[in-house]
Amino acid sequence: MSHSFAFVAVLVGLALIGASSARAEEEKLKPEVAEGYIHSVDSGANSFVLGGKNESQTTFKVADKVEGKRELAHILLDGKKSTFEAAIQAKRKASVTYVNVAKDDLWVWKVEVTSASK
């Protein structure tokens, strides 16, 4: 009987450790939003530099195909579905929803761009 109790206690402990690890992983992968103006574009690499507050700059690479767990990014131009080439252009205002999965590895989920004509 005591062995059964010890076994159950170990299983409960492992379940709690697993749950806390999963929760920590979810918190680590919490989506963030960056806003600013597109400073430069590298269409060959599907990447662009976004300038934010105090002219801080971040480079974002937009997935052009499904890569492992990385899905295609949603690109919107003036609220409508668009392509990288049509939407991502220098001097346009943009909002990028992304997840920081590792140092210098930002997975872009959505890019919302406002055209220069607005």
trRosetta pair geometry for C-beta under 8 A, 3 or more apart (Angstrom, degrees):
i j d omega theta_ij theta_ji phi_ij phi_ji
1 4 5.7 -52 -154 31 34 112
1 5 6.6 33 150 -17 65 104
2 5 5.5 -50 -148 36 38 113
2 6 6.3 39 152 -19 67 104
3 6 5.7 -53 -147 37 33 111
3 7 6.2 36 153 -22 65 106
4 7 5.6 -54 -148 35 30 113
4 8 6.4 29 154 -17 65 105
5 8 5.8 -55 -148 37 30 110
5 9 6.3 33 152 -21 64 107
6 9 5.6 -54 -148 35 31 114
6 10 6.5 33 153 -20 65 103
7 10 5.8 -53 -152 33 31 111
7 11 6.5 29 151 -17 64 106
8 11 5.7 -55 -149 37 33 112
8 12 6.3 33 154 -19 66 105
9 12 5.8 -53 -147 36 30 110
9 13 6.3 33 153 -20 63 107
10 13 5.6 -55 -150 36 31 114
10 14 6.4 30 154 -17 65 105
11 14 5.8 -54 -147 37 31 110
11 15 6.3 33 153 -21 64 106
12 15 5.6 -54 -149 35 32 113
12 16 6.5 32 153 -19 65 104
13 16 5.8 -55 -150 35 31 110
13 17 6.5 30 153 -18 65 105
14 17 5.7 -53 -147 36 34 111
14 18 6.3 35 154 -19 66 106
15 18 5.7 -55 -148 38 31 112
15 19 6.3 31 154 -20 65 107
16 19 5.7 -53 -145 36 31 111
16 20 6.4 27 158 -16 65 106
17 20 6.0 -58 -148 38 29 106
17 21 6.4 30 153 -20 64 107
18 21 5.7 -55 -147 36 30 112
18 22 6.4 29 155 -18 65 105
19 22 5.8 -53 -147 36 31 110
19 23 6.3 32 153 -19 64 106
20 23 5.5 -51 -146 37 34 114
20 24 6.3 38 153 -21 65 103
21 24 5.7 -52 -148 35 31 111
21 25 6.4 34 152 -21 64 104
22 25 5.6 -53 -150 34 33 113
22 26 6.5 34 151 -19 65 103
23 26 5.7 -52 -149 35 33 112
23 27 6.4 31 153 -17 65 105
24 27 5.8 -55 -149 38 32 110
24 28 6.3 35 152 -23 65 107
25 28 5.6 -54 -148 34 31 114
25 29 6.4 9 159 -1 65 111
26 29 6.1 -71 -145 49 28 96
26 30 7.3 62 149 -64 60 76
27 30 5.8 -13 -163 -35 39 113
29 99 5.1 19 -165 -166 76 128
29 100 7.8 -156 -120 62 47 54
29 101 6.6 25 -110 -99 96 71
30 99 7.4 163 79 -125 21 89
31 97 5.5 9 -178 -178 122 95
31 98 6.9 146 -151 75 74 22
31 99 5.5 -59 -97 -75 59 83
31 109 6.4 -46 -123 17 121 148
32 97 7.5 166 82 -151 36 52
32 98 6.0 -30 63 68 83 74
32 99 7.2 133 14 -101 81 36
32 100 6.6 19 11 -16 131 100
33 95 6.1 -3 -171 -177 106 96
33 96 6.9 156 -154 79 54 47
33 97 5.3 -22 -97 -97 80 68
33 98 7.8 138 -97 20 32 69
34 50 5.8 111 123 105 122 143
34 52 5.6 -85 -169 -78 95 132
34 58 5.9 -63 -164 45 167 146
34 60 7.9 -171 58 -58 137 129
34 95 7.4 167 84 -155 44 49
34 96 4.8 -10 57 57 92 101
34 98 6.9 -9 7 20 106 116
35 50 8.0 -129 172 170 12 127
35 52 6.4 96 73 -123 49 92
35 93 7.7 11 -174 -177 88 89
35 94 7.2 -170 -143 97 54 48
35 95 4.8 -12 -101 -106 88 78
35 96 7.6 -176 -77 19 40 68
36 50 4.9 123 65 167 113 88
36 51 4.6 -153 161 87 136 49
36 52 4.0 -110 -54 -86 134 48
36 53 7.5 -121 -85 -26 110 45
36 93 7.5 -142 130 -144 22 65
36 94 6.9 -14 69 59 55 77
37 50 7.3 158 77 -154 27 64
37 51 5.3 -15 59 54 78 102
37 91 6.3 -10 -179 -146 117 30
37 92 6.9 158 -152 81 73 27
37 93 5.6 -47 -97 -96 71 55
37 94 7.1 111 -129 17 24 81
38 41 6.5 23 167 -60 124 96
38 48 5.3 -28 -146 169 107 132
38 49 7.1 112 -163 74 59 54
38 50 6.0 -40 -98 -99 54 66
38 51 7.8 160 -110 12 6 82
38 88 6.3 165 -125 -164 157 69
38 89 6.6 123 83 89 147 30
38 90 5.4 -131 111 -116 97 34
38 91 6.7 -45 68 15 83 22
38 92 5.2 12 23 54 117 78
38 93 7.9 -144 -4 -82 80 9
38 94 5.5 61 -47 -3 95 130
38 113 7.5 0 -28 -123 130 114
39 48 7.8 148 49 172 63 83
39 49 4.4 -49 58 96 107 107
39 50 7.0 169 3 -110 88 13
39 51 4.9 87 -48 -30 115 109
39 57 6.3 -33 9 -126 150 123
39 90 6.5 -7 158 -136 18 91
40 48 6.7 -176 93 -153 47 67
40 49 4.8 28 46 30 84 115
40 90 6.0 9 -101 -96 35 113
41 47 7.7 165 -156 94 50 47
41 48 4.6 -17 -107 -106 68 98
41 49 7.9 -128 -65 19 37 71
41 88 5.5 138 -120 136 128 99
41 89 6.5 -52 -28 -119 152 32
41 90 5.9 -122 -8 -48 101 81
42 45 4.4 9 118 38 119 105
42 46 7.6 -37 96 23 78 16
42 47 4.9 3 57 62 106 88
42 48 7.0 -170 22 -79 66 47
43 46 6.9 27 -162 -80 39 44
43 84 6.9 141 -134 126 82 115
43 85 6.2 51 -135 -100 129 82
43 88 7.8 156 -93 87 82 116
45 61 6.6 -72 147 -122 95 102
46 61 6.1 73 97 -165 84 72
46 62 4.8 -109 160 63 103 83
46 63 7.4 106 121 -100 146 5
46 64 4.9 -147 -75 -42 162 112
46 84 5.8 -55 -135 -148 89 165
47 59 5.8 23 173 179 121 97
47 60 6.3 175 -151 90 74 44
47 61 4.3 -34 -92 -97 101 68
47 62 6.9 177 -89 8 43 72
48 59 7.3 179 92 -147 28 62
48 60 5.9 -13 59 58 74 89
48 62 7.7 19 8 -15 96 109
48 88 5.2 -142 -46 -174 150 122
49 57 5.2 8 -179 -176 107 115
49 58 7.1 159 -153 79 61 33
49 59 5.2 -33 -96 -94 73 71
49 60 7.9 159 -97 16 25 72
50 57 6.8 159 79 -151 41 63
50 58 5.4 -19 59 61 92 85
50 59 7.9 162 16 -95 72 23
50 60 6.2 25 -6 -3 115 116
50 94 6.0 -101 -118 74 117 119
50 96 6.1 -130 -38 -7 167 134
51 55 5.6 -22 -166 -143 113 55
51 56 7.2 146 -156 75 59 38
51 57 5.1 -29 -97 -95 68 83
52 55 7.7 150 67 -125 45 6
52 56 5.0 -25 60 66 97 92
52 57 7.4 173 13 -87 76 31
52 58 6.9 26 -12 2 116 106
53 56 6.3 10 70 20 60 105
58 106 7.3 46 170 -13 119 165
60 96 5.6 -123 -80 -151 165 159
60 98 6.6 -130 -125 -76 117 148
60 106 5.9 -76 -118 93 74 129
60 108 5.2 81 -178 -70 115 127
60 111 7.6 148 119 -87 150 120
61 106 7.4 135 31 68 77 84
61 108 7.0 -163 80 -4 42 118
62 73 4.7 -90 -153 29 92 146
62 75 7.1 38 -157 -70 149 117
62 84 5.8 171 83 -106 146 121
62 88 7.4 -144 -7 -52 149 155
62 108 5.1 -56 -104 65 66 147
62 111 6.6 -48 -98 -18 128 139
63 66 7.3 62 154 -98 132 26
63 67 5.8 -136 -140 12 122 109
63 70 5.0 173 -84 145 155 116
63 71 6.9 139 76 100 147 27
63 72 5.7 -133 98 -113 103 40
63 73 5.7 135 42 -19 81 90
63 107 7.5 6 -28 -150 120 79
63 108 7.0 -172 1 56 80 91
64 72 7.4 25 -157 -124 17 91
64 84 7.1 -51 -97 -21 99 147
65 72 7.0 -20 -127 -82 15 95
66 70 6.8 165 -159 89 50 65
66 71 6.0 -11 -115 -123 87 46
66 72 6.3 -59 -66 -36 70 81
67 70 4.4 -3 64 58 86 117
70 107 5.6 -141 -120 -134 99 117
71 109 7.7 41 67 -126 105 70
73 108 4.5 1 -103 110 139 100
73 109 6.2 161 -127 180 78 10
73 110 6.4 174 -172 -85 83 26
73 111 6.1 42 153 -5 128 98
74 81 7.4 -78 -164 -118 83 85
74 109 6.9 3 21 150 94 60
74 110 4.4 -13 64 -111 102 84
74 111 7.3 -179 90 28 56 60
75 81 7.2 80 77 -160 65 56
75 82 5.1 -90 118 73 98 80
75 83 6.6 51 82 -164 142 8
75 84 6.0 -147 -75 -76 168 53
75 87 5.1 177 166 42 113 153
75 88 7.2 -70 -145 -36 132 98
75 110 7.7 178 -77 -157 32 54
75 111 5.0 -4 -116 62 72 103
75 113 7.4 4 -172 2 84 112
76 79 5.8 2 173 -129 121 14
76 80 6.3 139 -155 60 79 23
76 81 6.3 -47 -102 -90 68 34
76 82 6.2 109 -144 13 19 99
76 87 7.2 119 92 -124 21 152
76 110 7.1 11 1 -173 106 98
76 111 7.0 -177 30 92 67 55
76 112 4.8 -9 67 -115 112 68
76 113 6.8 173 90 26 57 69
77 80 6.1 -35 67 63 70 80
77 82 3.8 52 0 -38 108 158
77 86 6.1 -87 -29 119 158 99
77 87 3.9 -141 -69 -104 108 99
77 113 5.1 -21 -108 72 66 103
77 115 6.1 59 180 -55 99 95
78 113 7.6 -40 -29 94 53 68
78 114 6.3 83 -83 -131 66 52
78 115 5.4 -25 -47 -4 114 103
78 118 6.6 161 -104 -48 108 137
79 112 7.6 27 -80 -149 47 104
82 86 4.9 -125 -176 84 108 117
82 87 4.1 113 107 -49 140 118
82 113 7.4 -75 55 46 148 116
83 86 4.7 83 55 13 87 103
83 87 6.7 171 74 1 40 93
84 87 6.6 -78 -141 48 19 93
84 88 5.2 -21 -172 17 65 124
85 88 7.3 -40 -88 47 12 88
87 92 7.7 -149 172 107 59 163
87 111 6.9 134 122 110 136 115
87 113 4.4 142 180 39 99 144
88 92 7.6 -153 -145 54 29 133
88 94 7.6 31 -116 -90 72 149
88 111 6.9 3 -78 140 103 153
88 113 6.6 -147 -81 -70 48 153
89 92 5.2 77 70 -11 79 125
89 113 7.8 101 28 -177 75 147
89 116 7.7 -68 92 -29 124 111
91 116 6.4 33 109 -94 106 117
92 113 5.2 32 137 -169 133 106
92 114 6.3 180 -176 72 90 57
92 115 6.5 -41 -128 -125 120 27
92 116 5.9 -92 -93 -56 83 77
93 113 7.2 145 84 -156 51 56
93 114 4.5 -3 65 45 102 112
94 111 6.0 -14 -167 -170 119 91
94 112 6.6 151 -157 80 63 50
94 113 4.7 -20 -101 -100 91 74
94 114 7.4 -155 -75 15 45 71
95 111 7.5 156 79 -156 49 45
95 112 4.5 -8 56 58 98 104
96 108 6.0 -61 -166 -131 107 102
96 110 7.4 168 -153 89 44 54
96 111 5.3 -7 -106 -106 77 76
96 112 7.9 -159 -72 25 35 67
97 108 7.5 101 78 -162 52 61
97 109 4.8 -58 105 66 97 105
97 110 4.3 20 42 50 114 95
97 111 7.8 -143 25 -66 69 37
97 112 7.9 51 -11 -7 97 99
98 106 4.7 21 165 175 141 103
98 107 6.1 157 -163 79 81 46
98 108 4.9 -41 -100 -102 101 50
98 109 6.1 177 -99 7 37 81
99 106 7.2 157 75 -159 38 59
99 107 4.8 -13 58 58 92 102
99 109 6.6 67 -13 -34 93 113
100 105 7.4 110 -162 79 55 61
100 106 5.7 -30 -99 -104 62 76
101 105 5.1 -62 67 107 93 109
101 106 7.5 159 14 -110 79 23
101 107 5.4 52 -19 -14 121 112
102 105 4.1 25 59 38 89 125
108 111 6.2 6 178 -48 127 99
114 118 5.1 -91 177 56 102 138
115 118 5.5 105 66 -7 75 98
